[in-house]
Amino acid sequence: MSTRTAVEAYLHDLRARQATSRSGRQPSETRHAGGELTLPGHVARWAELHPDRPAIVTAAETLSYRQLDDQSARLAGWMTEQGVRIGDRVGVFLPNGARFVVALLAVLRIGAVHVPVNPMFRAAELRHELNDAGPELIVTRDALLPAVDEVRADTPVRTVLADADWPRAVAHDRHETVADDLDALAALNYTGGTTGLPKGCEHTQRHMVYTATAIDNGRTATDEEQARGIVSVCYLPIFWIAGENLGILAPLVSGGTSILLTRWNAAEVLDAIETHGVTTMAGTVENYLELLDHPDFARRDLTSLSTPLTVSFIRKLTPALRARWKAAVGEHSVLREASYGMTETHTSDTNTLGFQDGDRDLLSDPVFCGLPVPGTDFMVVDFTTGEPLPLGERGEIVVRGPSVLTRYWRAPEATASALRDGWLHTGDIGALDEEGCLHYLGRDKDMIKVKGMSVFPTEVETLLAQHPDVLAAAVVAVEDPESGQRPYAFARTVPGSALTGDALKEWAAGAMATYKVPHIVEILDELPLTPTGKIRKTELSARATRTRPAQ
């Protein structure tokens, strides 16, 4: 059997399993009632249908759909006067706020390319991204001007729009024409740089709208909730693609409302949910625990929150936390993991809806990611040959679908390596179960080989976190002359715990196979995190390498 025939047979069987598994749980297709429109096209449509509905809410201002459409059209007019044309890149160097959304819509309205830039960047990072993307115009705030001024002479940037000129820019004559090519380059979303300097992922408006529509179609909603669209509270950074999905794309494409916060604040989140009838949010497990423990929690009406999503970066979602949340908020409000994804795929590629009965999603092999959103395909293949592997076997996750990047910006070798025969090779390790659900086990580069046996850090971290005194764990590899490599664990414990590393290692010996037991367990007060909340494994690996010889 040829490779192509084998893939076709594999996918035919897999899709049939997924269709059966999806029935009664999730929608079978992804479609929008308004048809195929660009993001500014959807905003213009809602400005006609519901002009006074709040679109963006921040601490400083509220913009209705009429105001959002008008401001973005006027800013687009100002940008064209500055020489911005179709295909030109525009840097958006802003924190969460209405101005970010207006700028994004203005850029897309022209047919230019949105380049979101991390507002926490320092000079070297900013210089790299501006030189790589090549924007001649950048939108920012006065507070960020020192960073821009430091690198500006070394970059293509010639025009900077900051606070003083913003009122004049959004009072310009409107740019009435809305660019309508869904498949033109629309955004350069930069990866986190875990494998070298960040690369720009080329995304189109079709990618954006498909992702937003899949999120909208794949939620639990009453007819009334469906009619008012997704109402989200978002404190994830919206320069980050997960924040873009939750804080911009999903609410605006659905005709809903986005409440944007500049950072996590439990009291402000509780206010937002109750005041605006928020239907969805995505937060870490720690965020939900802080809400539950907040002194005002019991007095708040959170019944509108029908789709609370977790992001298990450090602590993992557990059946106990889910039960506690349901008891406090209501049986209809079920905590579940958000989705599998990455910047290259626009990140919302799976849906776990419908797998919460009996906590099935939490009790299966880590990490349960659910079914692919309709239109997206996954395979698990051999890392070397690329051949599809039988269900249950662990290999590389590959994905194709309507939101996978077109290519890496100005990186043909990286593109050729990652995109092969229409499939994105993720470098992630996973498996597909008998129902066609995806399970994620970690990055290939993070896998630990102990005497030839594979140890997945995610699995060991999950098992360690089952100890009652462990809040979070991180596992890295250290070289070992006898076994090749050994797991080295770091753990954060509950306040006041007397648990030692040796005691946790002894406990682990009774909880997992011998070859998975960490060679050393180190207790830390805090785990080092990236600005987006992920554990800095490179920092921990360096620490483990330095520390191990002294043990």
N, C-alpha and C positions, 0 to 999 in steps of 0.2 A: 504494500500500500504506500503511495506517495505521501510526502509530508503534507501537501495541501489537502489530499483526501482524508488523511488522519485528522487534521485540524477540523475539517468540515464535519466529520463523524463525531468528533469530541464535542464540538459546539452544538450539534443537533441534539445529542443526548443531554448535554448540560442545560440548554435552554428549555427542554421539555421538563426537566426536573425543577428548574426555577419557576416555570409557569405554574406547575402544580403547587409548589411551595408558596408562591406569591398569592394564589387564589384565596380570597377572603381576608388577606392581610394588607396587601399593598396594591396600588394601581398597576395596570398592565401596560400603560403607555404614558408618555410625557407630551402633553399638549397644552397650549394656552388659548383661552377663549378669544383673545384679541388677535390671534393669528401671529404671523412672523413679523415682528417689529424689532427695531433696534431699541437699546435702553432709552435714549431720548425720545424715541417714538412712543414707547409705553408711557413715559411720563407725560408727553403731550396728550395722549389719549385719556389718561386719568384727569388731566387738567381740564379737559372738555366734559368728562362724565361726572367728576366729583371735584370741582375747582377749589372748594373750601375745605376739603378733607386735609388734615395735617399730614404732610409727607415726611418732614424731618423735624424732630424736636430736640433741642439742646437746652442747656442751662441758660444760654444767652438769647436764644431766639427760637421761634417756630415758623417754619415755612410751609404754607399750603401747597397743593399741587400747582395751582395757578402761579404762585410766587416762585416756586422752584423752577418751573418751565420758563417763566419770564426772566429770572435772573441768569439762568444758564444760557438762554438765547442772547441776552445782552452781553454777557461775558464772552460768548462766542464771537459776537460782533467786534468787541474790543480786540480779541485775539487775532482775528483776520486783519484788522487794521495794523497790528504789529507784524504782519507778514506770515502768520501761521497758515499753512495750507494742508491739504489732504496728504496724509502720510508723515507729516512732521511730528517729531516727538515733543511732548510738553511735560516737564517735570512738575509733579505735585508733591511738594515738600511741606506737609501739613500734619498736625495732629488731628484726632477725631473732631469733627465739627461740621456744620452745614457748609462752610466754605469749601471743604474737601469735595463734598458731593456736587456742589455747583460747578466746581472746576472740572471734575470728571465728566459731567454731562456736557459742558461747553466744549471740551476737547473732542468728545465723541460726536457731538452735533456737527462739527466741522468735517469730521472724517480724519482727524489727526489721531495721534497715538498717546494714550495715557501712560505715564511712567510714575507710579507711586513710589515715593522715596521715604525711607524710614526716618522719622523726625528725631530719632535718638542717635543717628549717625554722627560720627566724628569725622575729622578732615579726610583721613585716608580712605575710609569707606565711601564718603560722599564723592570724593574725587574719582574713585573707580567707577561708580555707577553713572555719574554724569558724563564721564568720558566714554563709557561703553555705550550708553543709550544715545548720547549726542543731542540732548535737547538744547535749543537756543533760547527758550523761554522757560522760566520756572516760577511757579506760584508758591508763596510762602508767607510766613508771619514775621513781624519785626523781631520777635524773640529768637528766631532761627537765622537772622541775617548775618550774625558774626560767622557762623559756619560757612554760609554761602560766600561771604566776602573773602574768607581765608583761602578758598580753592577756586574762586571764579576765574582768575586769570589763567588757570591751568586747564580750563574746560571750554566747551563751545558756548556756554551760556552768555548771552548778550543782553537779555531783558529779564528783569526781576520784578514781579508784581507782589508787593507787600501791603501792609496795612494802610498806609497813607493814600495809595492810589486805588484801593479796592472799591470805595464808593463810586468813583468816577467810572471804573471799568464796568460795574454792574448797572450803570445808568446809560451806557452806550446804546446806540440804535440796535435793535434786534437783528440777529442773523436768522432769517426765517427758514431757510432751507435746512432740512434735517438729512444728513448723510444716511443712506439706506442700504449700503452694502454690508450685509451681515457677515461676509466672509473676508473682508479686508482686515489687515492688521489693525487692532484697536488698542492693545495694551501690551506692555512689557512688564510682566510680574517677575521680580527677581527671586531666585531660590535663596535658601538660607546660607549657602556657602559652606556646607558641611564637607564637601569634597573639593576644596579649593575656593577661588574667588566666586562670588555669586554670578549666576548666568541668567540672562533675561529669557523668560519663557514667552514666546509669541502666542498671544491669545486674540481671538476675534470676538465680535459681539454675539455671534451665534453661540460660541462657547459660554459667554456670560448668561445669555437669556435661557439657554438650555438648562444650565445649572440652577438658575433661579426658579424656572418652571418645575424642574424635578423636585426641588425643595418644597414648593407650594403644593404640588400634587401628592407628595409623600408624607403628609401630616394628618393628624387627627383633627377634624374641624367640623363644627356644625354648619348648617346652611348659612346662618347669620355670620359666623366667623369667616366662612369662605367668601361671602359677599363683601366684607370689609377688608379682606386681605390679611397678610401676615403683619402682626404688630409685634415688633421685636425690641428688646432692650439690648444694646450692644456696647460692651466696654472692651472687647477685643480690638486691637489696633486695626483700623480699616485700610491702612496701607498693606496689611497682611491679607492674603487672599481669603482666608477663612472669615476674617472680619468684613472684608468686602462682600462676601456672600450673605452673611447674616445682617450686616448693618446697612447695606445699600441695595444689592441686587434683588434678594428675595422679597423684601418689603415693597420696593418700588415697582417691580414687575407685576406683583400681585395686587397693586393698588392699595397697599397697607400703609403703615406708619413705622418709621424708625426712630427710636429714642436713643440718641447717641450720648454716651458718657465718655469723658476723657480718660477715666481709669476706673478700676474696680472700687466700689464703695457700697457696702451692704445696705446702709440706710437709704442711699439714693436709688438703689435697685428696688428695694421694697416700695419706695414712693412711686417709682415709675410703673411698676406692675399694677399697683392699686389705682393710681390716678388715670393711667392710659389704657387699662385693660389689656396689658401685654399678654400675648398668646405664646410666645417662644423666647427663649434665651439659651445661650450656650455658655457654660461656665465649668471651671474645674470642680473636682470633688470638694476641694477645700472651700470654694465659693459657696456651694450648697450647704456645707456644714456651718459656715459662718452665718448664713441666712437663718438656718434652723436654730442657732444659738443666740441670735440677736434678741435683745430684751423686748423689742416691739413686734417680734414675729407673730405671736399669738393673737395680736390685736389687728393684724392686717388681713384684708380680703384678697387672697391670691388665686381665687377660683378660676380666673380667666386664663391662667397659665397652663394650657392643655398640652404643650409640647416642650417640657423642660429637658434640655440636652446637656450631657456631660462630656468633658474632654479630660480623659484620664492621663494627664501628663506625669503626675507624680503619684498621688494616691489613686487607687482604683475604685470604681463603683462596685458596691457590694450589695447583696440581697438585704442586709440589715439597714443600710442607708436608704435603699429604695423603699422598704417597708416604713421606715420612719417618716420619709417625705410624704408618702401616700396617706399615712395616718394624720399628718398635720395639714395637708393641703386638700386632699380628696382623692378618691379612688381613680378619678379620671386623669389625674396628673401623675404620669408615670415617668420617672427618671430613666433615661436610656442613653447609650452612647450615640454621639452625633453621626459620624460616618468615617469610612476610610477614604483617604485621598492625599494629594500632594499638590504643590504649586503647578506642576506639569499637567495635571488633570482638572484643574479648577476645584479640586479637593472634595466635593460632595458626591462621591461615586457610588456609595452604598446606602442602604436604608435598613435599620434594625427593627422598624415598626412591625408589631405583631408577634415578636418572639419573646415577649416578656412573661408569658404565663409560666408559672413555676420557675421563674428566673432562668429559663433555659439559656438565654444569651449570656448570663453571667457565670453559669456553672459549666459551660463547655470549655474546650481548650482555649487558652488565651491566644489572641484577643478575637472575640466574635464580632464580625463586621457586617453580617447580614447579607442581603441580596443586592446585586448591582441594580442601580436605577435603570428603568426601561430605556433601551437603546444602547446601553453600555455592556461590553463583554469583558469577562476575566478568563484567563487561563492560568494554570500553574504548570510551569515547564521546567525541564532539566536545564540547569545553569549552563552546561557545556554544549549540549546538542540542540537545545531549544524545542525538543519534542514534548508534547503534552504528557503530563504524568497522570496516572490513575487517581481517582478520587481518594482523598485521605493522605496521599503522599505529599511530602513537603518539598517545595522547589521555589523557583522564582515566580513572583506574581507579574503577569503582563496584562495590559489593559488597552482596549481601544474603544472609542466612542465619540460622541459629538462635542466633547469638551476637552479632548486631549490636545496639547499644544501643537501648533503647526510645525515649529522647529525652535531650536535655541537661537537667539539673536546673535548673528555674526560668529557662530560656533559650529561650522559644518562637521568637524570631527566628532564633537559631542552629540550632535544631532544624528549622525550616522550610527553611532554606538547605541544610542537610546531608542531610536525609532527604526524598527526593522519590519518590513512587510506589513506596515500599517499598525504594528503593535508597539506600545511603549514598554520597554523593559525597565522595570522600576528599581531593580536591585533589592527589592523586599522579599523576604521569605514568607511563604504562606501555604495554605492548603485549602482545598474545596471539599466540603462534606457531601453526604449522600443527597441532601436537598439542594445542593448548588450554592450553599452559603460560603462566604469567604472567611477564613481565619488568618489573622496576621501574627507573625512570630518574630519580626524584627528585620533589621537590615542585614544583608549578606555580609557586609564588612564588619558587623558587630558579632557575628556568630563565633562561638568558641568551640574549638576542636580539642577534646580531651581523649587522648589515645584513639583518635579517629572517630570518636562519637561526637555528634553535634549537640551542643548545649545552647539553647536560645535564651539570651538574657531576659527577655520579656517574661518567659515562663518562670524562671528562677525568681525574678522580682515579684511576680504575682504570688508565688508560693511563700516567699519570705513575708509578704504583707499580710498573710493570714495569721501570723503571730499577733496576739492581742496587744502587745506593746509596740508594734511596728507601725508607724504612720506611712512610711514610704521607703522604697529600696531602689538602688541602682546597681547594676552588675556590669563589670567590664572584664576583659581578658588580661591575664598576665602570662608571660612566658614561663614554662616549667621544663627543666631538663629531662624529667622522667615521662611526663604525659604530653608534652608539646605545649599545651596551654592549660590554665586552670581559671575558674571563675573567681573574681575578687569582688566582694560585695561591700556596699556602703548603705547604711540604714539610718533613718531618722526615727526616733522613738517618741512616745507620748511624754508630755512634761512630767517630771518626777520619777520616771521609770529608772529602775536600777539595772535594767538589762545590759549585759556586757556583750561584746563581740563574740567571745568564746561561748557564752551561754546560747546565743542565737545560732552559732554554728552547730552546737550540739543539738539544738532543737531541729535545725534544718536536716541533720542526719537522719532524723526519724520521719521527715516529711517528704523527702525526695530521694531519687536514686543516688547512689554514692558518687557517681561521676559528676553529678550536677551540684553537689554540696560545695559552697564556696571555700576556697583554700584559706582565705582570711575574710573576716567580717569586721568592718570598722564602723563605729558609731559616730555620727556627725550631728552637730546641732542643726545644721541646715544643709541641703543639697544645692550645689551651685546651679543657677538657672540662666538661660538666655533671656533676652528682653521679651520674647514671645512665650515664655513659660516652660520651655523644654529643658531637661537636665543636660548640663554641659558634660557629656561623656568624655570628650577629649581631655578636659581638665581632670576628671576623675582617673582616666587612664594614666595620665602623667603622674598623678599623685600615687597611684597604685604601684607604678614602676619604680618610683623613688623609694616608697615605703617598704616594699616586699623584702629586699635583701636584709633589712634590719630585723625582720621578724624571726 
